[in-house]
Amino acid sequence: MESIMDAYSILWADLTALKRRWPKFLITTLVSPLLYLVAFGWGLGRGMSLNGTSYLQFVIPGIIALTAMTTSFNGAGNRLNVDRLFYKSFDECLMAPIGLTSLLVGKALIGVVRGLISSVAFLAVALLIAPAMHIGPLFLAGLILTCLTFAFLGVLAALLARSHEDMATFGSLILMPMTFLGGTFFSLSQVPVGLKYALYILPLTHASLFLRAVALDQPLPWTSFLALTAFFVIFLLGGMMALKRASV
Amino acid sequence: MCASDTSRMIEIRGLCKDYSGQKVIDGLDLAVESGELFGFLGPNGAGKTTSIRILTTLTKPTSGHVLINGIDVARDPARVKSEFGIVQQHQSLNRDLTIAENLELHARLHHLSRADRKERIAELLDYVELSDHADYLVDDVSGGMKRRAMIARALIHRPKLLFLDEPTVGLDAHTRRRVWDLIRRMNSEGATVFLTTHYIEEAEALCKRVGVLHHGRMIVIGSPLDLRRSLGMVAVEMQMPENGTQYRYFPDRATAAEFIQTLPSSEKVVMRESNLEDVFIELTGQKVTGD
């Protein structure tokens, strides 16, 4: 019980800060997905259909997965990176009498909260355009798992980073390719077999596949859900190891 | 397992820390008694910050033992964390929160009950004279207020030991004196204070005992008065055009005056009481603020 309260205390500080500027956060976090929606859904994909569904309906779940990834990663990772390397306020958390697991989870949860807020906000806009999508508990479960996975990846990256440039490099080398190759904007059935299997090593691919299948009421790719769970566990354990290395 | 003396708040034995094969702390031994206000001095790069990081569980030593209030830092860091509070050299408040929210966060992390948190925050804001600024964001208050807020935060869980790492760096003279008063008050109320500072006059004004760290080793330890006595209570400054200012130290004014009479009359000579800075410079061969 104390561990849960400790994790909440860490989250409480970030939530308090978020509450103070949530309108700004919401507006800035919605800019990218809405631009993707306009450019790819209405612009490039107008009149296109994929596997019997309109491209707009196809691309929306992918953009939701992408939004969840970006916002969760940045919400947890960039904040921690700045707290750790610039403000040095993370040392205060390391010197507090709380368990490392609580600290790790607390720092990741703000990414999950931010990821969920921006994904749900985008979803609300998207449902006005494509009301036929199936949004239910399974979609929410997939979305939460996506946010958890990328929030812990953000924490892991922030704990390993030695400078702010390292975080930017991580974004350029890992997140940016994943944005365009993770099954967000195109179907994996359209790419050569070799590349298709290579793209399966990206967690965003599995998030996109699962969320799209649920939203479009297609057979569920449970292997993708399991793969995403595996990524989540790997990033959680990696974060734990990095945090142990950072403290006595 | 180390046997510990219960009257000792800090006990360091044979502490070593290497970075890439280079010794930063080289066999440090030190004991600080409960209720003491101890000054930890040393030039830049002497190993002060590394020592404090080890004492506060942030850095692992290469070898040696550290006990805080009898608890082994390496064996039980979680328990040690409840024993101390720290005011770091740099501003380490959460800038997205108000002063009161920063205290609230630390009260939560130290498991104070809701009622205790409310009472303690109000009490400490009053203690550091920040009650009127409780709801100000950190970036909206002055450097001195930030420093006082950090002191309040360090005291939130009523720690027995306070680490103050350069607590007055960058503050104006008036604010510095206010922080000094706070430090004296905390110490008089029973807290052991471990102070590092670049301002020698600060250590001289506040500390009952000081230790000088040089190249990772404690080269001298004692009361400021004893250290001055060991050097000489009277200093003679001789301003020599070719060699810069030279210093000589004497046990009393009469001996110093005899020495001055032997000097050529062309030399500019000043006789004054020696101070802790003289001791420090003689021992380390450099000014504290110099590299």
Boltz contact constraints between the chains, C-beta under 6 A:
constraints:
  - contact:
      token1: [A, 9]
      token2: [B, 108]
      max_distance: 6.0
  - contact:
      token1: [A, 9]
      token2: [B, 109]
      max_distance: 6.0
  - contact:
      token1: [A, 13]
      token2: [B, 94]
      max_distance: 6.0
  - contact:
      token1: [A, 13]
      token2: [B, 105]
      max_distance: 6.0
  - contact:
      token1: [A, 16]
      token2: [B, 101]
      max_distance: 6.0
  - contact:
      token1: [A, 17]
      token2: [B, 96]
      max_distance: 6.0
  - contact:
      token1: [A, 88]
      token2: [B, 90]
      max_distance: 6.0
  - contact:
      token1: [A, 88]
      token2: [B, 92]
      max_distance: 6.0
  - contact:
      token1: [A, 89]
      token2: [B, 92]
      max_distance: 6.0
  - contact:
      token1: [A, 89]
      token2: [B, 94]
      max_distance: 6.0
  - contact:
      token1: [A, 92]
      token2: [B, 92]
      max_distance: 6.0
  - contact:
      token1: [A, 95]
      token2: [B, 56]
      max_distance: 6.0
  - contact:
      token1: [A, 95]
      token2: [B, 81]
      max_distance: 6.0
  - contact:
      token1: [A, 96]
      token2: [B, 109]
      max_distance: 6.0
  - contact:
      token1: [A, 97]
      token2: [B, 78]
      max_distance: 6.0
  - contact:
      token1: [A, 97]
      token2: [B, 81]
      max_distance: 6.0
  - contact:
      token1: [A, 97]
      token2: [B, 82]
      max_distance: 6.0
  - contact:
      token1: [A, 98]
      token2: [B, 109]
      max_distance: 6.0
  - contact:
      token1: [A, 248]
      token2: [B, 57]
      max_distance: 6.0
  - contact:
      token1: [A, 248]
      token2: [B, 60]
      max_distance: 6.0
  - contact:
      token1: [A, 248]
      token2: [B, 77]
      max_distance: 6.0
